[in-house]
Amino acid sequence: MSSKITASTRLFALAAMLAGFYASANAQTYTSFDALPNGTFPTEMDSSGRIVGTARDTNQTSPNKVFVRNTDGSIVLTDAPVGDWVGFGTTGNMVGRYMDAAAVEHGFLGPIAGPFTLSSAT
């Protein structure tokens, strides 16, 4: 029985070592960026590596722009409504949720360049 345990232990150790070598070979690269100078708040990254989120410009207390960071590092500031959530839809469009001055929630959907279709949550 002890020879089976020893063989199993060795096999497990070998598998763990090989898995470790494989994991280190596929290490990720992280890049910091600022969409605007006073705050960048990414909310989603799609399968191609594009990132969408909100950003705060100079002298603002809350985010006031929606951005998309493309895989080449370029940043696009959009005319999408700024709210509490923004992401990518299944077709690559942007989707999000925002609240108007009357505290009514709305959603939006559209291509990165716009125009955006607005909808009411009611």
C-alpha atoms as an extended CHARMM CRD file, in Angstrom:
* protein
*
       122  EXT
         1         1  MET       CA              0.0000000000        0.0000000000        0.0000000000  PROA      1               0.0000000000
         2         2  SER       CA              2.8220000000        2.4090000000        0.8520000000  PROA      2               0.0000000000
         3         3  SER       CA              4.3740000000        1.9210000000       -2.6110000000  PROA      3               0.0000000000
         4         4  LYS       CA              1.0320000000        2.9560000000       -4.1790000000  PROA      4               0.0000000000
         5         5  ILE       CA              0.9230000000        6.0690000000       -1.9940000000  PROA      5               0.0000000000
         6         6  THR       CA              4.5410000000        6.8990000000       -2.8420000000  PROA      6               0.0000000000
         7         7  ALA       CA              3.9130000000        6.4210000000       -6.5770000000  PROA      7               0.0000000000
         8         8  SER       CA              0.7490000000        8.5360000000       -6.3890000000  PROA      8               0.0000000000
         9         9  THR       CA              2.5830000000       11.2390000000       -4.4740000000  PROA      9               0.0000000000
        10        10  ARG       CA              5.3820000000       11.3250000000       -7.0510000000  PROA      10              0.0000000000
        11        11  LEU       CA              2.8910000000       11.4430000000       -9.9080000000  PROA      11              0.0000000000
        12        12  PHE       CA              1.0010000000       14.2760000000       -8.2130000000  PROA      12              0.0000000000
        13        13  ALA       CA              4.2640000000       16.1980000000       -7.5780000000  PROA      13              0.0000000000
        14        14  LEU       CA              5.2870000000       15.7950000000      -11.2310000000  PROA      14              0.0000000000
        15        15  ALA       CA              1.8700000000       17.0010000000      -12.4340000000  PROA      15              0.0000000000
        16        16  ALA       CA              2.0510000000       20.0270000000      -10.1060000000  PROA      16              0.0000000000
        17        17  MET       CA              5.5350000000       20.9090000000      -11.3950000000  PROA      17              0.0000000000
        18        18  LEU       CA              4.4460000000       20.6560000000      -15.0170000000  PROA      18              0.0000000000
        19        19  ALA       CA              1.3590000000       22.7520000000      -14.3190000000  PROA      19              0.0000000000
        20        20  GLY       CA              3.5640000000       25.3760000000      -12.6750000000  PROA      20              0.0000000000
        21        21  PHE       CA              5.8370000000       25.5270000000      -15.7040000000  PROA      21              0.0000000000
        22        22  TYR       CA              2.8290000000       25.8810000000      -18.0040000000  PROA      22              0.0000000000
        23        23  ALA       CA              1.2770000000       28.6430000000      -15.8760000000  PROA      23              0.0000000000
        24        24  SER       CA              4.4870000000       30.6630000000      -15.8090000000  PROA      24              0.0000000000
        25        25  ALA       CA              4.8310000000       30.3460000000      -19.5910000000  PROA      25              0.0000000000
        26        26  ASN       CA              1.4010000000       31.9510000000      -20.0190000000  PROA      26              0.0000000000
        27        27  ALA       CA              1.9050000000       34.8760000000      -17.6350000000  PROA      27              0.0000000000
        28        28  GLN       CA             -0.2620000000       37.9380000000      -18.1640000000  PROA      28              0.0000000000
        29        29  THR       CA              0.9490000000       41.4500000000      -18.8830000000  PROA      29              0.0000000000
        30        30  TYR       CA             -0.6800000000       44.3480000000      -17.0530000000  PROA      30              0.0000000000
        31        31  THR       CA             -0.6040000000       47.9030000000      -18.4040000000  PROA      31              0.0000000000
        32        32  SER       CA             -1.7150000000       50.9510000000      -16.4680000000  PROA      32              0.0000000000
        33        33  PHE       CA             -3.4030000000       53.8250000000      -18.2910000000  PROA      33              0.0000000000
        34        34  ASP       CA             -5.3870000000       56.9870000000      -17.6240000000  PROA      34              0.0000000000
        35        35  ALA       CA             -8.3220000000       57.8040000000      -19.8710000000  PROA      35              0.0000000000
        36        36  LEU       CA             -8.5630000000       61.2340000000      -18.1970000000  PROA      36              0.0000000000
        37        37  PRO       CA             -6.2840000000       62.8540000000      -15.6010000000  PROA      37              0.0000000000
        38        38  ASN       CA             -8.4780000000       62.7290000000      -12.4620000000  PROA      38              0.0000000000
        39        39  GLY       CA             -9.6700000000       59.1410000000      -12.4340000000  PROA      39              0.0000000000
        40        40  THR       CA            -10.1740000000       56.1310000000      -14.6750000000  PROA      40              0.0000000000
        41        41  PHE       CA            -12.6930000000       53.4630000000      -13.6740000000  PROA      41              0.0000000000
        42        42  PRO       CA            -12.7060000000       50.4110000000      -15.9800000000  PROA      42              0.0000000000
        43        43  THR       CA            -15.8220000000       48.2530000000      -15.7740000000  PROA      43              0.0000000000
        44        44  GLU       CA            -15.3670000000       45.5450000000      -18.4170000000  PROA      44              0.0000000000
        45        45  MET       CA            -12.8430000000       43.9940000000      -20.7900000000  PROA      45              0.0000000000
        46        46  ASP       CA            -14.0880000000       42.0460000000      -23.8020000000  PROA      46              0.0000000000
        47        47  SER       CA            -12.4840000000       38.9260000000      -25.2760000000  PROA      47              0.0000000000
        48        48  SER       CA            -10.3430000000       40.9810000000      -27.6800000000  PROA      48              0.0000000000
        49        49  GLY       CA             -8.8610000000       43.0460000000      -24.8350000000  PROA      49              0.0000000000
        50        50  ARG       CA            -10.8160000000       46.2790000000      -25.3030000000  PROA      50              0.0000000000
        51        51  ILE       CA            -11.7100000000       48.0000000000      -22.0430000000  PROA      51              0.0000000000
        52        52  VAL       CA            -14.7350000000       50.1800000000      -21.3500000000  PROA      52              0.0000000000
        53        53  GLY       CA            -15.4260000000       52.3390000000      -18.3120000000  PROA      53              0.0000000000
        54        54  THR       CA            -15.9040000000       55.8350000000      -16.9990000000  PROA      54              0.0000000000
        55        55  ALA       CA            -13.3760000000       58.5930000000      -16.3870000000  PROA      55              0.0000000000
        56        56  ARG       CA            -13.2760000000       61.8510000000      -14.4700000000  PROA      56              0.0000000000
        57        57  ASP       CA            -11.9330000000       65.0180000000      -16.0670000000  PROA      57              0.0000000000
        58        58  THR       CA            -10.2370000000       67.9170000000      -14.2770000000  PROA      58              0.0000000000
        59        59  ASN       CA            -12.2870000000       69.6050000000      -11.5070000000  PROA      59              0.0000000000
        60        60  GLN       CA            -15.0700000000       67.0090000000      -11.5850000000  PROA      60              0.0000000000
        61        61  THR       CA            -16.3260000000       65.1860000000       -8.4930000000  PROA      61              0.0000000000
        62        62  SER       CA            -17.8280000000       62.2330000000      -10.3570000000  PROA      62              0.0000000000
        63        63  PRO       CA            -17.0740000000       60.5080000000      -13.6680000000  PROA      63              0.0000000000
        64        64  ASN       CA            -18.1650000000       62.6120000000      -16.6290000000  PROA      64              0.0000000000
        65        65  LYS       CA            -17.0320000000       60.6230000000      -19.6860000000  PROA      65              0.0000000000
        66        66  VAL       CA            -17.3620000000       57.0590000000      -20.9680000000  PROA      66              0.0000000000
        67        67  PHE       CA            -14.1880000000       55.6950000000      -22.5860000000  PROA      67              0.0000000000
        68        68  VAL       CA            -13.0960000000       52.7030000000      -24.6210000000  PROA      68              0.0000000000
        69        69  ARG       CA             -9.4310000000       51.6700000000      -24.5970000000  PROA      69              0.0000000000
        70        70  ASN       CA             -8.6450000000       49.7510000000      -27.7700000000  PROA      70              0.0000000000
        71        71  THR       CA             -6.1340000000       46.9220000000      -27.9770000000  PROA      71              0.0000000000
        72        72  ASP       CA             -3.5940000000       49.2300000000      -29.6500000000  PROA      72              0.0000000000
        73        73  GLY       CA             -3.6830000000       51.4990000000      -26.5760000000  PROA      73              0.0000000000
        74        74  SER       CA             -5.7170000000       54.2890000000      -28.1590000000  PROA      74              0.0000000000
        75        75  ILE       CA             -8.4790000000       55.7560000000      -25.9980000000  PROA      75              0.0000000000
        76        76  VAL       CA            -11.8240000000       56.9090000000      -27.3900000000  PROA      76              0.0000000000
        77        77  LEU       CA            -13.9650000000       59.2620000000      -25.2900000000  PROA      77              0.0000000000
        78        78  THR       CA            -17.5980000000       58.7330000000      -26.2580000000  PROA      78              0.0000000000
        79        79  ASP       CA            -20.8000000000       60.7350000000      -26.0410000000  PROA      79              0.0000000000
        80        80  ALA       CA            -22.5370000000       57.9230000000      -24.1710000000  PROA      80              0.0000000000
        81        81  PRO       CA            -24.4760000000       58.9220000000      -21.0620000000  PROA      81              0.0000000000
        82        82  VAL       CA            -22.3650000000       58.5710000000      -17.9190000000  PROA      82              0.0000000000
        83        83  GLY       CA            -23.9060000000       56.4080000000      -15.2420000000  PROA      83              0.0000000000
        84        84  ASP       CA            -23.1920000000       53.7230000000      -12.7150000000  PROA      84              0.0000000000
        85        85  TRP       CA            -22.4820000000       50.9350000000      -15.2060000000  PROA      85              0.0000000000
        86        86  VAL       CA            -21.2140000000       50.5890000000      -18.7820000000  PROA      86              0.0000000000
        87        87  GLY       CA            -20.1060000000       47.5100000000      -20.6880000000  PROA      87              0.0000000000
        88        88  PHE       CA            -19.9750000000       45.7630000000      -24.0530000000  PROA      88              0.0000000000
        89        89  GLY       CA            -23.0410000000       44.1170000000      -25.5670000000  PROA      89              0.0000000000
        90        90  THR       CA            -22.9080000000       40.8220000000      -27.4510000000  PROA      90              0.0000000000
        91        91  THR       CA            -22.4290000000       42.5550000000      -30.8190000000  PROA      91              0.0000000000
        92        92  GLY       CA            -19.6110000000       44.8430000000      -29.6590000000  PROA      92              0.0000000000
        93        93  ASN       CA            -21.9910000000       47.6930000000      -28.9510000000  PROA      93              0.0000000000
        94        94  MET       CA            -21.8040000000       49.5970000000      -25.6840000000  PROA      94              0.0000000000
        95        95  VAL       CA            -24.5760000000       49.1810000000      -23.1370000000  PROA      95              0.0000000000
        96        96  GLY       CA            -25.0770000000       50.9940000000      -19.8860000000  PROA      96              0.0000000000
        97        97  ARG       CA            -27.3160000000       52.3980000000      -17.2090000000  PROA      97              0.0000000000
        98        98  TYR       CA            -27.6040000000       55.9520000000      -15.9460000000  PROA      98              0.0000000000
        99        99  MET       CA            -29.8990000000       58.0560000000      -13.7860000000  PROA      99              0.0000000000
       100       100  ASP       CA            -31.3510000000       61.3890000000      -14.9180000000  PROA      100             0.0000000000
       101       101  ALA       CA            -31.8200000000       64.5360000000      -12.8020000000  PROA      101             0.0000000000
       102       102  ALA       CA            -35.2570000000       63.2860000000      -11.6620000000  PROA      102             0.0000000000
       103       103  ALA       CA            -33.6380000000       60.0750000000      -10.3050000000  PROA      103             0.0000000000
       104       104  VAL       CA            -35.2200000000       57.9130000000      -13.0380000000  PROA      104             0.0000000000
       105       105  GLU       CA            -33.0260000000       55.0900000000      -14.3320000000  PROA      105             0.0000000000
       106       106  HSD       CA            -32.4700000000       54.6820000000      -18.0550000000  PROA      106             0.0000000000
       107       107  GLY       CA            -30.4730000000       52.3450000000      -20.2390000000  PROA      107             0.0000000000
       108       108  PHE       CA            -28.5800000000       52.9350000000      -23.4560000000  PROA      108             0.0000000000
       109       109  LEU       CA            -27.2700000000       50.8460000000      -26.3260000000  PROA      109             0.0000000000
       110       110  GLY       CA            -25.2480000000       51.8030000000      -29.3790000000  PROA      110             0.0000000000
       111       111  PRO       CA            -21.9890000000       51.6440000000      -31.2780000000  PROA      111             0.0000000000
       112       112  ILE       CA            -18.9280000000       53.2490000000      -29.7120000000  PROA      112             0.0000000000
       113       113  ALA       CA            -19.1420000000       56.1910000000      -32.1290000000  PROA      113             0.0000000000
       114       114  GLY       CA            -22.8600000000       56.6390000000      -31.3500000000  PROA      114             0.0000000000
       115       115  PRO       CA            -25.6670000000       57.3820000000      -31.7310000000  PROA      115             0.0000000000
       116       116  PHE       CA            -27.0740000000       55.7430000000      -28.6210000000  PROA      116             0.0000000000
       117       117  THR       CA            -30.5990000000       54.4420000000      -28.2270000000  PROA      117             0.0000000000
       118       118  LEU       CA            -31.9410000000       55.5090000000      -24.8260000000  PROA      118             0.0000000000
       119       119  SER       CA            -34.6150000000       53.5920000000      -22.9810000000  PROA      119             0.0000000000
       120       120  SER       CA            -36.5380000000       54.1040000000      -19.7720000000  PROA      120             0.0000000000
       121       121  ALA       CA            -36.5370000000       51.4920000000      -17.0170000000  PROA      121             0.0000000000
       122       122  THR       CA            -40.2270000000       52.0920000000      -16.3590000000  PROA      122             0.0000000000
